[in-house]
Amino acid sequence: MATKKRNKAFMGMAAPLGYVPGLGRGATGFTTRSDIGPARETGDISDERHAPPTKRRDEENDDDDIDLNDSNFDEEFGYGGSLFKNDPYEKDDEEADEIYESIDKRMDEKRRERRERRFQEEVEKYRQERPKIQQQFSDLKRKLADVTVEEWMSVPEVGDVRNKRQRNPRQDKFTPVPDSVIAKAVSATEQTTSIDAREQKYGGFTTPMGMSTPSEEIEMVKIGQARNTLMNMKLKQASDTYSDQTVVDPKGYLTDMQSMLPSYGGDINDVKKARLLLKSVRETNPSHPPAWIASARLEEVVGKVQAARNLIMRGTEHCPKSEDIWLEAARLMPLDLARGVVTHAVRHLPQSVKIWIKAADLEQEPKAKKQVLRRALEQVPNSVRLWKAAVELEEEEDARIMLSRAVECCPASVDLWLALARLETYENARRVLNKAREHIPTDRQIWIMAAKLEEANGNNAMVDRLIDRAVASLTSNMVEINREHWMKDAVECEKAGSVITGQALIRTVIGINIEEEDQLTTWIEDAQSCQSEGAYECARAIFTHARKFHSTKTSLWLEAADFEKKHGTREQYEELLSAAVVSCPKTEVLWLMLAKSKWLAGNVPVARDTLSAGFQANPNSEEIWLAAVKLESENNEYKKAIGLLKKARQNAPTARVYMKSVRLNWCLNDIPAATELLAEALKSYGDFPKLWMMKGQIFAQQGSTGFEPAREAYLEGIKRCPTSIPLWLLLVHLEMEHGQLIKARANLEKARLRNPMTPELWLASVRLEVSAGNIQQAKVMLARGMQECPAAGILWAEAIFMDSRPQRKSKSVDALKKCEHDPHVLMAVSKLFWSERRIDRAREWFNRTIKLETDIGDCWAAFYKFELMHGTEQQQADVKQKCISFEPRHGELWCRIAKDVRNWKLKTGDILELCAAEMPVAD
């Protein structure tokens, strides 16, 4: 039985690429000429068995034949190239390369983060090692942002360090060429075709002088006249008249040409490039409005206004539905043509609000404006902007009628509702606001307007109810109550005259979203913010509300008292303090403030009662004892004052009580009693330096007989209180007054050793050398002091005026850099401007000084003396009044005059007068 023969699966299929039959059995195969002819494809594998034999090269010559050119370098294989670069690139190779490439990509993804981090670290390290100059000065540049206009103006001018030739460059001088030179140049190139008799006589073309001779004389005057004639003819042609209108004015021709010069100062090549780019954009997309607008503005910038107009008008033809391009065209055109442009724009875009507004702006007469806006409202009745513009042009009655129609067309506009309510009567305004709340239930301004309306008509009781209802209604409508916005509304209400409404807003929202522990701090900050904006009633409402919840907080009462003292009346101030002493009876300062206010008002018995009540609440209080003593002494009740001090020494003995007792007896010229009290006080309070100072001063005022006792008192005080700088200075001044400069210098040296880095001692050393005539030594001491105390303002102020006049300005700049906020430096700079007779700058710097520090009396005295010499009576009175209100207590000259026993009854204004009289004039 015959079996059916089965065929193999690969029979009839194409052989794989590179297959050689019998290769597994040892067959080698062969290739005919037809196999290597044109029929072979370029991608087929070549049979290398029949390839021509290659030339053998010695290994020694391999390196010599390598091409080391940069163009032959390969990043992967180097200069030699791949070993298999001449082999055919098969599909297997392509697949392998893809696999390797995918693996490389994946490995690169894994290492990217680490590589980028390492690269960033290397870059940062490199920048740290080699920073740019710009980076080195970046911190200094940042500081320039904090420089104020005053500081910038106070920077001294930098001198011109160039030499005289660079500072005053000579202008180039151009000398006209003489006519003879021009005639000579013309004759040198002239050719003639005839020979004159002279040339025939001498037998040549050269004259006896050896130079060429022109054929005829050239008259340069005639040439100039001809040139002028030609210019006049051209101007006449240009000024040819047509219908009796001159085209060009010959006289103003050059002036007109000068005025037509473009104002653009940039590179003309940049303009050409920009023009070319914009032209390309226009041609590529002619319906793109910004391209046309940019092109027109470019031409406008370079001064070609007409070209800009032509371009923008072409743009309106290509983009008639663009609002911006019509507005730009109206801007570029003259007034008459702009109206026509806007007319065309309205035809294409009748719903454009901006174009209608532009059309109204182009009209000059109010009546024409009204007509344009009314036509606009016919086309766009729901535009709030158009309604506002139209209402602004109408009278009150017509505006009310228009607003009635406006709120119908635009019921969601709060401004229109509020404007209508302002123009209506009380009853109608209430109806309008009710309708507004129905249409817009989520806006707070309508409720605030209703509260203002009730306040204006005397219904103050309704104001709080309306504000409470407003908060409840807005909360029910899911509106967030923003505390900051409501506070701003309260301030605006007060500025508009609705004080009760503003206070009601404050009371309603002051506690919203505030934690209990943050209430006091937040409310005090809110009150200070209202003060800075001038809303004093809002600040008073905040303080009143805060006192209800924190009535025992002394800081709150002090802040409120300070506010009332500055911005309230005396009655309000005393009423507040009366409530404060009831809530905080243990706070002595509140009792003292209340008693002082009563005393200054002239009500001495009430002041005594106040201090008596304060003493009952705070028994044996030193402050209240001393305040009572001062009250009695100021009112010439010296026996009562002495009796109070005696009781104080018995019940509450302190160093201050003894000091006040000695001071009072000293001022009353009872020296034995003062000396006795001093001896008693020093037994118990020997470490209190002011007692030693008073003992030394009492002996020192006796003249030469009291020198030794005073010196011994100071030395004993220094032993007990070696860190008291005023004691050292009093000892030095005492020795200087009696001519013992060597001892004074030695004592200052001891003082500096025991109290290093004390600028007052260095200043005393400098002044000691100056008084002795040792100016160079004084400068040396000043330099040493500034080296030890680089931020000492009193030393910098002294250094400014110890330098010569040309160097003071640079020294003041250095002082301001080191001690920018030091009052002594600012006062020295003020005096420097004063010495230079720069009155306005000096006054500005004096004001800056007293704003920075109000407790230094020397600054007030210098400022007052400046105004006495250069100011008006009003300016003098202002400075004096401010000084009295601030009551300064410190200052070298101020303390010396104020603490003199002869001036113990003088007021602040009197002390200011004496200090100003003794203040040296800036020179």
C-alpha positions, 0 to 999 in steps of 0.5 A: 500500500503506497503511503503519501509523502509529506512535505517539510514545513520550510519547503517553498519558503525563501532561504534566510539571509546569508544561508549557504546550503551544506554549510553544516556538512562542510560544504563551502559553496561557490559564487559565479560572476552573475552573483557579483554583478548588478543583480546583487543588492547593496544590502546583501551580504558579500561573499568575502571568501573570494575577496581580493587579498588584503595587504599586510601591514607591519605592526610597527607601522600601524601607529604611523598610519593612524589619522590623528585629525580632529575630524577623524575622532570618534567619541566611542572608538577614538581615532582608529575607528571601529574594528568592524566599520567596513562590515555590512550593517545587518538587521541583527546589528540594528536589533542589537544596537536598539537593545543596547540603546534601550539598556543605556537609556534605562541605566541613564534614567537610574543614574540621572538623579545622582548625576544631576545632584553631583553636577549641581554640587560641582557647580555650586562648589565652583561658584563658591571658589570662583564667584562672579563680581556680580555675586560678590556685590549682591548683598550690597545691592540688596541693601540698596532696597532699604535706602530711603529717599532722604538717605539717598539725598544725603549721600555726599557728591563724589568729586571729579577726579579727572585731570583738567584736560578731561574735565574741560575738553576743548571743542574741535576748531574748524578753520574755513579753507581759503579761496586760494587753496581751492583755486590751486586745487582746481588749477592742478587738475585742469586741462586746456586744449589751446596754447597761449602766446606766453607758452609759444614764447617760452617754448613749453607748457610751464611758466617761468615760476614753475607752476601750472596756471589756470585758464582764468581766475575763479571767483569764490564769491560768485560761486557762493552767490550762485549756490544761494540763488539755486537754493532760493529757486528750489525753495520757491518751487517747493513753496508753489501756491495752490488755491492761495495756500503756501505749501512750504514756508521758506523762512521756517523750512529748517526749523520745520525739518528740525521739529520732524526729527524722530525722538527714537534714540535706539539703533536703526538696525533694530528698527529695521529688523523689527519692521521686517519681522512684523511685516512677516507676521502680517503677511503670514496671518493678516487677521491677527490684530496684535501684529498690526497694532505692534507695527503701527506703534513701531512706526509711531515710536520712530516718528513716522506717524503717518505710516503708523496711521496707514498701517492701522487703517489697513489693519482695520480692513483685515480685522474689522471685528477687533476692538483693540485695533479700532481703539488704536486707530482712534488714538493715532488719528487726529480728532476729526478723523478719529470720530470717523474711525469710531463711527466705522468701529461702532458699525462693526462692533455695536456691542463694544463698551470700550468703543462707545466710551471712546466715542463719548470721550472724543466729543467736546460738548457735554450735550454730544457726550450725552447723545453718544452715551444714550445711543450706546445704552440703546445698544448695550443696556446692561453695561454698568460702565456706560450707565455710570458714565451717562449718570455722571453727566446728568443733573441730580433729578435726571440722574435719579431718573436714569438710575431708576432705569439703570437698576432695572437693566443692571440689578446686580450692580451694587454701585448703581443701587447705592447711588440711587439710594443717595439721591432719593429721600429717606423713605424712598431710599429705604425702599431702594435698599430693601429692593437691593437686598432682595436682588443682592443678598450677599453684599455687605455694602447695602447693609452698611449703607442702610445703617448710614442712612439711619444714622443720618436721620437720627435713628442711632438705635437702629444702627446696631440692630441693622449691623447685627441683622447684616451679619446674621443674613450674610452668614445664612447666605453662606458669606464669609465674614472677613474681619479685615474687610469689615474693619476697613469699612468701619474706618471708611465710615468714620472718615465719611462722617458716620461715626456711630456706624463705624463704632457699631461695625467695630463692636460687631466684628471685633471678636470674630475668629480671634482666640481668647489668648490672642484677644488683647494683643490683636485688639491693641494692634487694631487700635494702633492701626486705626490711630495711624489711619486717623480713625480715632473713634474706631480706636476708642471703640476698640479700647472700650470693647477690650476693657469689658473683657480684660478690665484688670490688664494694666497694659490695656489701661496704659495704652488707652490712657496714652491714646486719650492723652494724645487724641482725646480731651482732658475730661476723657483722659481723667474719666478713663484714669478714674475707671482704671484706678478702680479696676487696677488699684494696685497699679501705682502709675495709674494713680500718679497719672491721674494726680498729675492730670488734676494738678496740671489742670490747677485742681490741687486739692483733688490731686491731693485726694487722689494721691491719698486714695492711691496711698491707701490702696498702696501703703508705703509706696515710694512713688506715691510718697515722692509724688506727694512731696513734689506736689507740695513743693511745686505749690510752695508748701515746703513744710508739708513736703518736708513733713511728708519726706520725714514720714516717708523716711520713717515708714518707707525708707529708701535711697531715693527718699533720702536723696529727695530729702537732701535735694529739697533741703539743699534747694531751700539753702538749708546746707546743715540739714542737707549735710546731716541727712547725707551723713545719715543716708550714707550709713545705710545706702553707701552704694547709692552713687547719687548721694556721693555726687550730691555730697561732692557738689555741696562742697564744690559750690563753696569754692576753693575751700571746698575743693579738697572735701569735694574731691575726697567725697568723690574718691570715697564714692568711687571706692564704693561705686567704681562703675558709676561713670557720672562720679568719675566725670564729676571728679575729673571736671572738679580737677579741671576747674582747679587746673589739675590737668595731670591728676584729671588725666590720671583719673580718666586713665583709671576710669577707663581701665575699670570701665572699658568700652565706655564712650563717655570716658573717652569723650572726656579724655578728648575734651581734656586734651582739647582744653589743654591745647593738645589737639594732636593728642586729642585726635589720637585719643579720639581714634583710640576711643573709636577703635574700642567703641566703634558704634559710639555715636557721641564719639563720631559726633565729636569726630565730625567737628574735629576734622577740617571743614572739607573732610567733615562731609565724608566723616559724617557719611562714615558716622551714618554708616556706623551709627545710622540711628544714633541721635548724637550723630543725627544732631551732628549732621544737622549742625553740619548742614547748619554750618553750611547754611543749608537751612532746609536740609538742616531743619529736615535733619533736626526733625529726624533727630527729635523723632528718633529720640525725644528724651535728649534735651540737647537736641531740643535746645539745638533745634530751638536755637536754630529756629530762633536764628532762621525760623519764623515765630510759628516754627519756634513756638512749635518746637518749644511746645513739642519739647514741653509735651515730651519733657526731656530728661537727659542730655549733657547741657540739659542735665547740667542746667536742669539739676542746678539748684538755682534752677530747681523751680524752672519749667521745661520751657524755661530750661529750654530757653537757658540751654538754647542761650548756652548752646554754641552756634554751629561753625 
